[in-house]
Amino acid sequence: MRPSSTLGAVALWLCSALFGARADIMTVDDLLAQLSSGLPGARIAYGNDPLQFGELHIPEGDGPFPVVVFIHGGCWLAEYDINTTRPLAGALRDEGIAVWNLEYRRVGNPGGTYPGLLLDIGAGIDHLRSLALEHPLDLARAVAMGHSAGGHLALWAGARARIPTDHDLYLPDPLVLAGVVALAPAAALTQLHQQGVCDNVIDRLMHGSPAEYPGRYAYAEPARMAPIGVRHTVLMGVHDTEWTPFGEAYVTAARAIGDTTIDRIMAPASGHFEVINPASTTWPLVLEAVRKYLR
């Protein structure tokens, strides 16, 4: 996920002063070059739109297998898709974890703004019940996991039980998750709106500001839904000076409200993209964060 406008100078200075700069940190171009060759899983639709599908990766053996629903990032924008997350899905599968790698409508696609984008995530996760009828999935050990904008969506998925029945984002009987792992989550929608990241994508996603649509943000922004009611881990890169402050803003706000279910992990050798690279030295931290909710 790459912002078009960065954080304020003070926030960046603080992050740089605390964490330092690393010339060898992975960029989005490095990610695309190294990770675009991952193999897709079995493509399965969860809705009627061409983008309402997931790729199911099943480990070898009889199962039933724990399952990770993975939600890719990319500023919620149509130009970023599922491709770069396939190596991650394959690596989790090789660890004996099934992966339901979700695609969804995004800003720039028809229906890819509020509420459609969020409803896609909810419907995609709930489709696990149908998948479990035909595949050896243990839904008692289902974890939502996402990166960047997908980290926001994974946290939101964990909080869905808090959505009122008369709200635009309500879907009945949301699947209960064993945990959520948010990798470098762009979860603080209010601050993201204020900074105008990704060419003011939050305004396009939500069709306006928090002041204009407080009811929308109340059930789309995880910090406003805290405590979300699901154990979760927020894993951020020490060298991710652009996006870590937004993840920290979520953790601070949620803990201030009283959410005691958050584990905060700072990956010492990571920028924004190492957290989804199975070849990185950060990967063992990601695996441990997931396994904690599968025991």
Secondary structure, DSSP 8 states (H G I E B T S, - for coil): ---SS---HHHHHHHHHHH---TTS--HHHHHHHHTT----EEEESSSSTT-EEEEE--SSS--EEEEEEE--STTBTTS-GGGGHHHHHHHHHTT-EEEEE----BTSTT-STTHHHHHHHHHHHTHHHHTTTS-EEEEEEEEEEETHHHHHHHHHHTGGGS-TTSTT--SS----SEEEEES----HHHHHHHTHHHHHHHHHHTS-TTT-HHHHHTTSHHHH-S-SS-EEEEEETT-TTTHHHHHHHHHHHHHHT---EEEEEETT--SSGGG-TTSTTHHHHHHHHHTTT-
